[in-house]
Each structure stands twice: as structure tokens, then as C-alpha cells.
Amino acid sequence: MKNYKGVTALVTGASSGIGKAFAEDLAERGAKLIITARSESGLQAVAADLRARFRSEVVVIPLDLGQPGASARLMEAVHSQGLTVDLLVNNAGFGKWGAFLDIEPPSNAEMIQLNVTALVELTRLCLPGMIARRKGGVINVASTAAFVPLPYAAVYSAAKTFVLYFSEALWGETRDSGVHVLALCPGGTASNFAAVASDLPGAGTGRPGLDTAEFVASEGLKSFLRRKTVVITGKGNQRLLWLPRLMSRKQIVVAMGDRWKAVVDQVAAARKARPDA
Ligand SMILES: NC(=O)c1ccc[n+]([C@@H]2O[C@H](COP(=O)([O-])OP(=O)(O)OC[C@H]3O[C@@H](n4cnc5c(N)ncnc54)[C@H](OP(=O)(O)O)[C@@H]3O)[C@@H](O)[C@H]2O)c1
């Protein structure tokens, strides 16, 4: 694939943040969009904007990918409209910050279902058609959290490590098939992510040093066309690759734990200070 003109792209988690930015960038580059997330009103607003600005063809399929069986239902809805997916952007995801024992088991299960299971299922459902047509591929949104075990975000960082390893391994299997697989690993990015992770509405959006969702999506789309396998966004985040040469694995985990414990403590203090606490 040399560009995105005329390509049909399925973007999950397109109602906000990085997924919305992917949809906008792809629409501007001439792609047809299938966008999904839970919020129908959020998706309709994105679709209306893309149709108005770029005259894009946009299909909206609201769905909760955190529910078992949702990936199959999504692809049935795609096929029932006579559509085939050239580019799958597995972006929908969320994290939870807190000690493992403080995060309720259903929340952990949903994190794994959405960040891991749905991503694998959608890839499995879309890949055969791409390979048959020798066109397109998959962008999986992992995270810089994939490179280091994160105490106080244990399930999230493990889920993103899965996404990274799965994507690279799949690239290894498909590299001669005419399709491409990219793991996009954003660092801190301004979106709803921190609000969801901390249960604090508005949290994190104004934090200095965050990338914009638009920058992250654009890096992802450029890197996919350049056939990169892994891309890390965010200033200085490349150093994560060097950490294991400088510190023992235990030292890395302790340092990350100290850092994330401070974040979790700040979040707890901010929650306590809320008027409704
Ligand atoms: N922001 C960061 O700092 C950062 C860093 C590294 C990686 N990432 C990754 O980037 C991806 C996008 O996150 P973001 O930062 O753009 O956060 P965001 O603004 O919260 O966007 C998350 C998207 O996922 C959708 N979503 C959440 N739960 C869903 C579910 N059960 N079923 C279907 N869709 C669901 C949300 O829409 P609805 O609520 O409408 O369902 C939304 O469109 C995630 O995979 C995240 O892990 C983010």
C-alpha cells in the first residue's frame, strides 16, 4: 500500500483521542472509514465532521468491544454493508492506575478483553481477506508501557506487552504476504486516557510534555507506509529500549514502581479533594 486513497479503514475507539485523530487523518488522505466505539453520539459527531470537511464515506457502528463476541458482531455488521477492510486500526483500549488489589476484577477482565482479546479477534477476522488481496494490514496501538513492567498499572502494561509481541510476531509471519503489521507505541498523549485510568474527569489533559493525538496518529500512518514494525512516539521515549543495558530488570521495576506509586498517590489525593468525595 503506497497511500491511503480509496482504502477502507476500520478504526476502533474512534469517538475520541488517538482513534478520532486516526479517523480524521485517514479521511484527509482519502480513505473510506468504518468507525466504532461505544458512544454512538460521539461517533456520529466524528462522522458528520469528516463528511463535512473531507466529503468522506463514513460508516458508524457503535459497539462495546469489551463484551465477549463483540468482534464477530462488528465484522458481521461490516460485511452486511458489503464492505471489506483494507486497514485495521486496533486502537480502542483503556488502562487503570492503582495497586493490583485495588482494581476490581471485572475492570481487569474488561481491560484484557478490550486491549488484548478483541484486538486478536479482529486481526484474525480481517487478515485472511487482506492476505487474499495482498493489500493493507494492521496498526495495533500498544504503548511505551509495553517495554517495561509497570507496578500500579500491572494488567495494563502486561496487556500492552502482549500487543507489542503479538504484532511483531505477526509481522514475522506475514512479511511476504503483501500485508504489513505495525505496533504503534505512544508515550503520554493528551486524550481521555488519564481521566479513565484515574477515574478523575479531566485528569492529565493539561500535563506538560504530552503529545497530541493528531501527532501520534500521523506518526502511525507515516510509519505504516514506511513499513516500520514498531514506532515509539514521545520525546525521549526511545531511551526505554536502552534501559535494560543500563539497569538490572529488578532495578527497572523498582524505579518504575516508585514513579507510578507517586502518580497513584496523587490521584488518590485528588479524588479525596473532590467535592463529591
Ligand atoms: N493517551 C495516552 O497517553 C496513551 C499512551 C499509550 C497508549 N495509549 C493507547 O491509545 C489507545 C487510545 O487511547 P486514547 O489515549 O485515545 O484514549 P481515549 O481518548 O480514552 O480513547 C479511547 C477510545 O476507546 C474507546 N473505547 C473504550 N472502551 C471501549 C469499549 N469497551 N468498546 C469499544 N470502544 C471502547 C473509547 O470510546 P467510547 O468510550 O465511546 O467507547 C475511545 O474512543 C488505547 O489503546 C490506549 O491504551 C494511550
The ligand as an SDF file (V2000), in Angstrom:
LIG
                    3D

 48 52  0  0  0  0  0  0  0  0999 V2000
   -3.1970    8.6150   25.9280 N   0  0  0  0  0  0  0  0  0  0  0  0
   -2.0690    8.0180   26.2390 C   0  0  0  0  0  0  0  0  0  0  0  0
   -1.2320    8.5630   26.9980 O   0  0  0  0  0  0  0  0  0  0  0  0
   -1.7570    6.6610   25.6540 C   0  0  0  0  0  0  0  0  0  0  0  0
   -0.4210    6.2080   25.7140 C   0  0  0  0  0  0  0  0  0  0  0  0
   -0.1150    4.9680   25.1810 C   0  0  0  0  0  0  0  0  0  0  0  0
   -1.0980    4.2010   24.5770 C   0  0  0  0  0  0  0  0  0  0  0  0
   -2.3870    4.6480   24.5290 N   0  0  0  0  0  0  0  0  0  0  0  0
   -3.3940    3.7920   23.8900 C   0  0  0  0  0  0  0  0  0  0  0  0
   -4.0330    4.5210   22.8630 O   0  0  0  0  0  0  0  0  0  0  0  0
   -5.3140    3.9560   22.6180 C   0  0  0  0  0  0  0  0  0  0  0  0
   -6.3350    5.0660   22.5200 C   0  0  0  0  0  0  0  0  0  0  0  0
   -6.4430    5.7240   23.7650 O   0  0  0  0  0  0  0  0  0  0  0  0
   -6.6370    7.2980   23.9070 P   0  0  0  0  0  0  0  0  0  0  0  0
   -5.4430    7.8380   24.5730 O   0  0  0  0  0  0  0  0  0  0  0  0
   -7.0560    7.8960   22.6220 O   0  0  0  0  0  0  0  0  0  0  0  0
   -7.8130    7.3280   24.9970 O   0  0  0  0  0  0  0  0  0  0  0  0
   -9.3260    7.8050   24.8890 P   0  0  0  0  0  0  0  0  0  0  0  0
   -9.4050    9.2170   24.4590 O   0  0  0  0  0  0  0  0  0  0  0  0
   -9.9180    7.4070   26.1950 O   0  0  0  0  0  0  0  0  0  0  0  0
   -9.9270    6.8940   23.7220 O   0  0  0  0  0  0  0  0  0  0  0  0
  -10.2660    5.5390   23.9040 C   0  0  0  0  0  0  0  0  0  0  0  0
  -11.2060    5.1120   22.7970 C   0  0  0  0  0  0  0  0  0  0  0  0
  -11.5380    3.7340   23.0130 O   0  0  0  0  0  0  0  0  0  0  0  0
  -12.9620    3.6110   23.0390 C   0  0  0  0  0  0  0  0  0  0  0  0
  -13.3600    2.5450   23.9330 N   0  0  0  0  0  0  0  0  0  0  0  0
  -13.1330    2.4650   25.2810 C   0  0  0  0  0  0  0  0  0  0  0  0
  -13.7190    1.3610   25.7620 N   0  0  0  0  0  0  0  0  0  0  0  0
  -14.3270    0.7420   24.7160 C   0  0  0  0  0  0  0  0  0  0  0  0
  -15.0910   -0.4410   24.5910 C   0  0  0  0  0  0  0  0  0  0  0  0
  -15.3860   -1.2090   25.6610 N   0  0  0  0  0  0  0  0  0  0  0  0
  -15.5570   -0.8000   23.3680 N   0  0  0  0  0  0  0  0  0  0  0  0
  -15.2890   -0.0190   22.2920 C   0  0  0  0  0  0  0  0  0  0  0  0
  -14.5550    1.1140   22.3480 N   0  0  0  0  0  0  0  0  0  0  0  0
  -14.0920    1.4820   23.5520 C   0  0  0  0  0  0  0  0  0  0  0  0
  -13.4520    4.9810   23.5430 C   0  0  0  0  0  0  0  0  0  0  0  0
  -14.7740    5.2630   23.1000 O   0  0  0  0  0  0  0  0  0  0  0  0
  -16.1070    5.0040   23.9520 P   0  0  0  0  0  0  0  0  0  0  0  0
  -15.8320    5.4760   25.3450 O   0  0  0  0  0  0  0  0  0  0  0  0
  -17.1210    5.7970   23.2080 O   0  0  0  0  0  0  0  0  0  0  0  0
  -16.3550    3.5340   23.8730 O   0  0  0  0  0  0  0  0  0  0  0  0
  -12.4960    5.9030   22.8100 C   0  0  0  0  0  0  0  0  0  0  0  0
  -12.9490    6.1300   21.5050 O   0  0  0  0  0  0  0  0  0  0  0  0
   -5.5600    2.9490   23.7440 C   0  0  0  0  0  0  0  0  0  0  0  0
   -5.3080    1.6460   23.2640 O   0  0  0  0  0  0  0  0  0  0  0  0
   -4.5180    3.3400   24.7920 C   0  0  0  0  0  0  0  0  0  0  0  0
   -4.1510    2.2540   25.5980 O   0  0  0  0  0  0  0  0  0  0  0  0
   -2.7320    5.8710   25.0460 C   0  0  0  0  0  0  0  0  0  0  0  0
  1  2  1  0
  2  3  2  0
  2  4  1  0
  4  5  1  0
  4 48  2  0
  5  6  2  0
  6  7  1  0
  7  8  2  0
  8  9  1  0
  8 48  1  0
  9 10  1  0
  9 46  1  0
 10 11  1  0
 11 12  1  0
 11 44  1  0
 12 13  1  0
 13 14  1  0
 14 15  2  0
 14 16  1  0
 14 17  1  0
 17 18  1  0
 18 19  2  0
 18 20  1  0
 18 21  1  0
 21 22  1  0
 22 23  1  0
 23 24  1  0
 23 42  1  0
 24 25  1  0
 25 26  1  0
 25 36  1  0
 26 27  1  0
 26 35  1  0
 27 28  2  0
 28 29  1  0
 29 30  1  0
 29 35  2  0
 30 31  1  0
 30 32  2  0
 32 33  1  0
 33 34  2  0
 34 35  1  0
 36 37  1  0
 36 42  1  0
 37 38  1  0
 38 39  2  0
 38 40  1  0
 38 41  1  0
 42 43  1  0
 44 45  1  0
 44 46  1  0
 46 47  1  0
M  CHG  2   8   1  16  -1
M  END
$$$$
